[in-house]
Amino acid sequence: MLSRSYVIVLLLLIVSSAFAQDNSVPQTALKTIETVVMEMRQLDLLRDPARSFLSREAATEAYVREALAEWSADDAARSYLLYRALDLAEPGLNLPALYLDFLTNWISGYYDPDDETIYVITPAGPPDAGLSFGQEVTYVHEFVHALQDQHFNLDEFMASNNSENSLDGWLALSALVEGDASLIQMEYMFQLFEDGDERVPREPPSADDLPPEPPEELPRVILGEIDFLYWEGREFAQELFAERGWAGINRAFREAPPTTTEQIMHPQRYLKGEGAKEVSIPDHSSLIGEGWRLGYDGPVGEFILLAHLETQLRPPHSERYAAGWGGDRLLIYTAASEDDMIWVWAQAWDRANDAKEFAEGYTYFLDKRYFGRYQRERVDEQCWVNSDTTHCFARISETETRISMAADKTTALALLAPGA
């Protein structure tokens, strides 16, 4: 799941890409920033982190090397299969390359728990020039990550709480990490505004100051994931702080981490202790036949479900249909090509009415996907067919639904059977 480095993508506070290396930012200025942040976050620094202020070129080289070493071929393949199955990516994509091409033009800094170093991209200038507004709030964000790492061991936190290595679990945990840092970053920014700091930008950046557009091939869901980590994560941290203070956020790191994107999107469900229902599906290899292998087996989660629905439906309809999510599991089988897929996706819903509403919404979704419009009269109530794929859908109990996709209708229908 991407790099373990904790990056800050500043979509509003843009900094120039024509950077030179500068490791001479005054230590007294950094200590002043750190003192303010420690007081805000109510965590003390246990040991001094390393700090590196790099050119964009140097930071890019270091970050790409780190990220590619950690995003394994298996991780990339699993992510690709998930996105392809749910209409979130085009065929034949090199996800790591596309993601890194985008990110290295947008990151303003990152924290690496392996070497306990804060990296910030800084402009050319005299050694005593200090930090710009954008660089200072970037440093604040990454310094919070250093505090988190010292108190909660970020690598261990991520690894031990996502045993299934699922994207949903990774997003939930990362949203806590980034949301906590973004909450402090935002508070620090407000303080600079209130103090009338002369570095605070008074005008939005011009088009010439903006980084390049993301690669056209980059799946939009990846941009949505980044937005989710920082904005939904910050709102989750804000809600948790409002209810339980810093002790509540610290407890989320130490004892009760969020386990699903549903909990991040609906903080009250986390506060009530509402986790995902266990959903199991047997291995269908014998039903599918020879020549197929299981390439993905795991949860999907509300965030990706919502992204899937939004390929055909607009908010607030998509949000309403996804909101009763209670748990799920997806199996994806592939043949010689990863674009040859058979999959089955089982969902559990919080209440019978949620399952009923999703069934109505997903019927509309499949009508739109296959026909471009709502079909009031269908020849087949369970399956949607075109020249190369068949989707089938059924509500298999009061609170359970199941979706399947295969090239032929016989296989797709067989995968819907409740006992299958």
C-alpha positions as CSV (number, residue, x, y, z in Angstrom):
1,M,0.0,0.0,0.0
2,L,2.2,2.8,-1.2
3,S,5.0,4.2,0.9
4,R,5.2,4.2,4.6
5,S,6.6,7.7,4.4
6,Y,4.0,10.2,5.6
7,V,3.6,12.9,3.0
8,I,1.9,16.3,2.9
9,V,0.2,17.1,-0.4
10,L,-0.6,20.8,-0.2
11,L,-3.3,21.4,-2.8
12,L,-3.8,25.1,-1.7
13,L,-0.4,26.1,-0.5
14,I,1.6,25.7,-3.6
15,V,5.4,26.1,-3.6
16,S,7.8,26.6,-6.5
17,S,9.3,23.7,-8.2
18,A,12.6,25.5,-9.0
19,F,14.2,24.6,-5.7
20,A,17.8,24.3,-4.5
21,Q,19.1,22.3,-1.5
22,D,19.2,24.3,1.7
23,N,20.0,22.5,5.0
24,S,20.7,25.7,6.9
25,V,17.3,26.8,8.1
26,P,18.0,28.4,11.5
27,Q,17.6,25.9,14.4
28,T,16.1,28.5,16.7
29,A,13.3,29.1,14.3
30,L,12.6,25.4,14.1
31,K,12.6,25.0,17.9
32,T,10.1,27.9,18.2
33,I,7.8,26.1,15.7
34,E,8.2,22.8,17.5
35,T,7.4,24.3,20.9
36,V,4.2,25.7,19.6
37,V,3.2,22.4,18.0
38,M,4.0,20.3,21.1
39,E,1.9,22.6,23.2
40,M,-1.0,22.3,20.7
41,R,-0.8,18.5,20.3
42,Q,0.1,17.9,24.0
43,L,2.9,15.5,23.1
44,D,6.6,16.0,24.0
45,L,9.5,15.3,21.8
46,L,11.3,12.2,23.1
47,R,14.3,12.6,20.8
48,D,15.5,15.1,18.3
49,P,14.5,14.0,14.7
50,A,16.8,14.6,11.8
51,R,15.7,17.4,9.5
52,S,16.5,17.7,5.8
53,F,15.6,20.6,3.5
54,L,15.9,19.5,-0.1
55,S,15.5,20.6,-3.6
56,R,12.5,19.1,-5.4
57,E,14.8,17.0,-7.5
58,A,16.6,15.6,-4.5
59,A,13.4,15.0,-2.6
60,T,11.8,13.3,-5.6
61,E,14.8,11.0,-6.0
62,A,14.7,10.0,-2.3
63,Y,10.9,9.6,-2.1
64,V,10.6,7.6,-5.3
65,R,13.4,5.3,-4.2
66,E,11.7,4.8,-0.8
67,A,8.2,4.3,-2.3
68,L,9.2,1.9,-5.0
69,A,11.0,-0.2,-2.5
70,E,7.9,-0.5,-0.3
71,W,5.1,-0.8,-2.8
72,S,5.6,-4.4,-3.7
73,A,4.5,-6.0,-7.0
74,D,1.8,-7.9,-5.1
75,D,0.4,-4.7,-3.6
76,A,0.4,-3.0,-7.0
77,A,-1.3,-6.0,-8.6
78,R,-4.0,-6.2,-5.9
79,S,-4.8,-2.5,-6.2
80,Y,-5.0,-2.7,-10.0
81,L,-7.4,-5.7,-9.8
82,L,-9.6,-3.9,-7.3
83,Y,-9.8,-0.7,-9.4
84,R,-10.3,-2.6,-12.7
85,A,-13.0,-4.8,-11.4
86,L,-15.0,-1.8,-10.0
87,D,-14.6,0.4,-13.1
88,L,-12.2,2.7,-11.4
89,A,-9.2,2.3,-13.7
90,E,-8.5,1.7,-17.4
91,P,-6.7,-1.5,-18.5
92,G,-3.0,-1.8,-18.7
93,L,-2.0,0.9,-16.2
94,N,1.4,1.1,-14.4
95,L,-0.1,2.3,-11.1
96,P,3.2,2.9,-9.2
97,A,4.7,4.9,-12.0
98,L,1.5,7.1,-12.5
99,Y,1.1,7.7,-8.8
100,L,4.7,8.7,-8.2
101,D,4.7,10.9,-11.3
102,F,1.8,12.8,-9.8
103,L,2.9,12.9,-6.2
104,T,6.5,14.0,-6.8
105,N,5.2,17.2,-8.5
106,W,2.8,17.9,-5.6
107,I,4.5,16.9,-2.3
108,S,5.9,19.7,-0.1
109,G,7.5,17.3,2.4
110,Y,7.3,14.0,4.1
111,Y,8.4,12.1,7.2
112,D,10.3,8.8,6.9
113,P,9.9,6.6,10.0
114,D,12.8,4.4,8.9
115,D,15.5,7.1,9.4
116,E,13.3,9.4,11.6
117,T,13.8,12.3,9.3
118,I,11.6,15.2,8.4
119,Y,12.0,16.2,4.8
120,V,10.8,19.6,3.5
121,I,11.2,21.1,0.1
122,T,12.7,24.6,0.4
123,P,13.5,27.4,-2.2
124,A,16.9,28.7,-3.1
125,G,18.0,31.6,-0.9
126,P,20.4,32.8,1.8
127,P,20.9,30.3,4.6
128,D,19.3,32.6,7.1
129,A,16.2,33.3,4.9
130,G,14.0,31.1,7.1
131,L,10.9,29.3,5.9
132,S,8.0,30.6,3.7
133,F,4.5,30.2,4.9
134,G,3.9,27.1,2.9
135,Q,7.2,25.5,4.0
136,E,6.5,26.3,7.7
137,V,3.0,24.7,7.7
138,T,4.5,21.7,5.9
139,Y,7.1,21.4,8.6
140,V,4.4,21.6,11.2
141,H,2.5,18.7,9.6
142,E,5.7,16.5,9.3
143,F,6.8,17.4,12.8
144,V,3.4,16.0,14.1
145,H,4.3,12.8,12.3
146,A,7.6,12.7,14.1
147,L,5.7,13.1,17.4
148,Q,3.3,10.3,16.4
149,D,6.1,8.0,15.5
150,Q,7.9,8.5,18.7
151,H,4.8,8.0,20.8
152,F,2.9,5.4,18.8
153,N,5.5,3.8,16.4
154,L,3.8,4.5,13.1
155,D,5.3,1.4,11.2
156,E,4.0,-0.9,14.0
157,F,0.7,0.9,14.2
158,M,0.1,0.4,10.4
159,A,1.3,-3.2,10.2
160,S,-0.3,-4.6,13.3
161,N,-3.7,-3.1,12.7
162,N,-4.1,-4.1,9.1
163,S,-3.4,-7.8,9.1
164,E,-5.4,-8.4,5.9
165,N,-3.4,-5.7,4.1
166,S,-6.6,-4.3,2.8
167,L,-6.9,-0.9,1.1
168,D,-9.9,-0.1,3.3
169,G,-7.9,-0.8,6.4
170,W,-4.9,1.1,5.1
171,L,-7.1,4.2,4.3
172,A,-8.7,4.1,7.7
173,L,-5.4,4.0,9.6
174,S,-3.7,6.5,7.3
175,A,-6.7,8.9,7.7
176,L,-6.1,8.9,11.5
177,V,-2.4,9.6,11.0
178,E,-2.9,12.3,8.4
179,G,-6.0,13.7,10.0
180,D,-4.3,14.2,13.3
181,A,-1.4,16.1,11.6
182,S,-3.8,18.1,9.4
183,L,-5.8,19.2,12.4
184,I,-2.7,20.7,14.0
185,Q,-1.5,22.1,10.7
186,M,-4.9,23.9,10.2
187,E,-4.8,25.3,13.8
188,Y,-1.3,26.5,13.3
189,M,-2.3,28.2,10.0
190,F,-5.2,29.9,11.7
191,Q,-2.8,31.2,14.3
192,L,-0.6,32.7,11.6
193,F,-3.6,34.3,10.0
194,E,-4.7,35.8,13.3
195,D,-1.2,37.1,14.1
196,G,-1.1,38.9,10.7
197,D,2.0,37.1,9.6
198,E,3.3,38.9,6.5
199,R,4.1,35.6,4.8
200,V,0.5,34.5,4.7
201,P,-0.7,34.6,1.0
202,R,-3.4,37.1,0.4
203,E,-4.2,36.0,-3.1
204,P,-4.8,32.5,-4.6
205,P,-1.9,31.1,-6.6
206,S,-1.8,32.0,-10.3
207,A,-2.0,29.3,-13.0
208,D,1.7,29.7,-13.6
209,D,2.5,28.9,-10.0
210,L,0.5,25.6,-10.0
211,P,2.2,22.3,-10.5
212,P,1.5,20.2,-13.6
213,E,-1.9,18.6,-13.9
214,P,-2.1,15.0,-12.7
215,P,-1.4,12.4,-15.5
216,E,-4.6,11.8,-17.5
217,E,-4.3,8.1,-17.0
218,L,-4.1,8.4,-13.2
219,P,-7.3,6.9,-11.8
220,R,-9.5,9.6,-10.3
221,V,-10.0,7.3,-7.3
222,I,-6.4,7.9,-6.3
223,L,-6.9,11.6,-6.1
224,G,-10.1,10.8,-4.1
225,E,-8.0,8.7,-1.7
226,I,-5.6,11.6,-1.1
227,D,-8.4,13.9,-0.5
228,F,-10.0,11.3,1.9
229,L,-6.8,11.0,4.0
230,Y,-6.3,14.8,4.6
231,W,-9.9,16.2,4.6
232,E,-12.0,13.3,5.8
233,G,-9.2,12.4,8.1
234,R,-9.1,15.9,9.6
235,E,-12.8,15.9,10.1
236,F,-12.6,12.6,11.8
237,A,-9.9,13.8,14.1
238,Q,-11.8,17.0,14.8
239,E,-14.9,15.0,15.8
240,L,-12.9,12.7,18.0
241,F,-11.1,15.6,19.7
242,A,-14.5,17.4,20.3
243,E,-15.9,14.3,22.0
244,R,-12.8,12.9,23.8
245,G,-10.0,15.4,23.6
246,W,-6.4,14.5,22.8
247,A,-6.8,11.5,25.1
248,G,-9.3,10.1,22.7
249,I,-7.0,10.5,19.7
250,N,-4.1,9.0,21.6
251,R,-6.3,6.1,22.5
252,A,-7.2,5.6,18.8
253,F,-3.4,5.2,18.2
254,R,-2.7,3.0,21.2
255,E,-5.8,0.8,21.8
256,A,-8.7,1.4,19.4
257,P,-7.7,2.3,15.9
258,P,-10.3,2.9,13.2
259,T,-10.7,-0.2,11.2
260,T,-12.8,0.9,8.2
261,T,-13.3,3.9,6.0
262,E,-17.0,3.8,7.2
263,Q,-15.8,4.8,10.6
264,I,-13.8,7.7,9.2
265,M,-16.7,8.9,7.0
266,H,-19.1,8.6,9.9
267,P,-17.2,9.3,13.1
268,Q,-20.1,8.7,15.4
269,R,-20.1,5.0,14.3
270,Y,-16.4,4.8,15.4
271,L,-17.4,6.5,18.7
272,K,-20.2,4.0,19.2
273,G,-17.8,1.1,18.5
274,E,-19.5,0.0,15.3
275,G,-17.1,-2.0,13.2
276,A,-17.6,-4.1,10.1
277,K,-19.7,-7.2,10.1
278,E,-17.8,-10.4,9.1
279,V,-18.6,-11.5,5.6
280,S,-17.3,-14.7,4.2
281,I,-17.5,-16.2,0.8
282,P,-16.1,-19.7,-0.1
283,D,-13.4,-20.1,-2.7
284,H,-15.2,-20.5,-6.0
285,S,-12.3,-22.0,-7.9
286,S,-14.0,-25.3,-8.6
287,L,-17.1,-23.5,-9.8
288,I,-15.2,-21.2,-12.1
289,G,-13.0,-23.9,-13.6
290,E,-9.4,-24.4,-14.6
291,G,-7.2,-21.6,-15.9
292,W,-8.2,-19.1,-13.2
293,R,-6.4,-18.0,-10.1
294,L,-7.6,-16.0,-7.1
295,G,-6.0,-12.6,-7.4
296,Y,-7.9,-10.6,-4.7
297,D,-9.6,-11.7,-1.6
298,G,-10.6,-9.0,0.9
299,P,-12.9,-6.2,2.0
300,V,-13.7,-3.2,-0.2
301,G,-15.2,-0.7,2.3
302,E,-17.6,2.2,2.0
303,F,-15.1,4.6,0.4
304,I,-14.4,2.4,-2.6
305,L,-18.0,1.3,-2.8
306,L,-19.0,5.0,-3.0
307,A,-16.3,5.6,-5.7
308,H,-17.7,2.6,-7.6
309,L,-21.3,4.0,-7.4
310,E,-20.1,7.4,-8.6
311,T,-18.9,6.0,-11.9
312,Q,-22.6,6.1,-12.8
313,L,-24.5,8.0,-10.1
314,R,-24.2,11.4,-8.7
315,P,-24.3,12.5,-5.1
316,P,-26.4,12.6,-3.0
317,H,-27.9,9.4,-4.5
318,S,-24.6,7.5,-4.4
319,E,-24.0,8.6,-0.8
320,R,-27.4,7.4,0.3
321,Y,-27.0,4.0,-1.3
322,A,-23.6,3.5,0.3
323,A,-24.3,4.9,3.7
324,G,-25.8,1.7,5.2
325,W,-22.7,-0.4,4.4
326,G,-22.1,-2.9,7.2
327,G,-19.3,-5.1,5.8
328,D,-18.3,-6.8,2.6
329,R,-15.8,-9.2,0.9
330,L,-14.7,-9.3,-2.8
331,L,-13.1,-12.2,-4.6
332,I,-11.5,-11.5,-8.0
333,Y,-10.3,-14.3,-10.2
334,T,-8.0,-13.7,-13.2
335,A,-6.8,-15.8,-16.1
336,A,-3.8,-15.3,-18.4
337,S,-4.4,-11.5,-18.5
338,E,-5.2,-9.5,-15.4
339,D,-7.9,-7.9,-17.5
340,D,-9.7,-11.2,-17.8
341,M,-11.8,-11.2,-14.6
342,I,-14.5,-13.1,-12.8
343,W,-15.5,-11.6,-9.5
344,V,-18.1,-12.0,-6.7
345,W,-18.8,-9.3,-4.1
346,A,-20.9,-10.0,-1.0
347,Q,-22.2,-7.1,1.1
348,A,-23.8,-7.0,4.6
349,W,-26.0,-4.0,5.4
350,D,-26.8,-2.4,8.8
351,R,-30.5,-2.8,8.4
352,A,-33.0,-4.5,6.1
353,N,-34.0,-1.1,4.8
354,D,-30.4,-0.3,3.9
355,A,-30.2,-3.5,1.9
356,K,-33.5,-2.7,0.1
357,E,-32.4,0.8,-0.7
358,F,-29.0,-0.4,-2.1
359,A,-30.8,-3.0,-4.2
360,E,-32.9,-0.3,-5.8
361,G,-29.9,1.9,-6.3
362,Y,-27.7,-0.7,-7.7
363,T,-30.4,-1.8,-10.2
364,Y,-30.4,1.8,-11.4
365,F,-26.6,1.8,-11.4
366,L,-26.4,-1.3,-13.7
367,D,-29.1,0.1,-16.0
368,K,-27.0,3.2,-16.4
369,R,-23.8,1.2,-17.0
370,Y,-25.3,-1.1,-19.6
371,F,-28.0,1.0,-21.2
372,G,-27.1,4.6,-20.3
373,R,-30.6,5.1,-18.8
374,Y,-33.1,3.6,-16.4
375,Q,-34.8,0.5,-17.8
376,R,-38.3,0.3,-16.4
377,E,-39.0,-3.0,-18.0
378,R,-36.3,-5.7,-18.0
379,V,-36.2,-9.0,-19.7
380,D,-34.0,-10.3,-16.9
381,E,-34.4,-9.1,-13.3
382,Q,-31.1,-10.4,-12.1
383,C,-28.5,-10.0,-14.9
384,W,-27.3,-7.3,-17.3
385,V,-25.5,-8.5,-20.4
386,N,-23.5,-7.1,-23.3
387,S,-21.2,-8.6,-25.8
388,D,-18.4,-9.4,-23.4
389,T,-19.6,-9.2,-19.8
390,T,-22.5,-10.1,-17.6
391,H,-23.3,-8.5,-14.3
392,C,-25.8,-10.3,-12.0
393,F,-27.2,-8.9,-8.7
394,A,-29.4,-10.3,-6.0
395,R,-30.6,-9.5,-2.5
396,I,-29.9,-12.9,-0.9
397,S,-31.4,-12.1,2.6
398,E,-33.0,-9.2,4.4
399,T,-29.6,-7.6,5.1
400,E,-27.3,-9.2,2.4
401,T,-26.7,-8.5,-1.2
402,R,-24.4,-10.1,-3.8
403,I,-22.9,-8.9,-7.1
404,S,-21.1,-11.0,-9.7
405,M,-19.4,-10.4,-13.0
406,A,-18.3,-12.9,-15.6
407,A,-18.1,-13.2,-19.3
408,D,-21.0,-15.7,-19.4
409,K,-24.3,-15.5,-17.6
410,T,-24.2,-19.1,-16.4
411,T,-21.1,-18.4,-14.3
412,A,-22.3,-15.0,-13.1
413,L,-25.6,-16.5,-11.9
414,A,-24.0,-19.4,-10.2
415,L,-21.9,-17.0,-8.1
416,L,-25.0,-15.4,-6.8
417,A,-26.3,-18.5,-5.0
418,P,-26.4,-17.8,-1.2
419,G,-24.6,-21.1,-0.5
420,A,-22.0,-20.7,-3.2
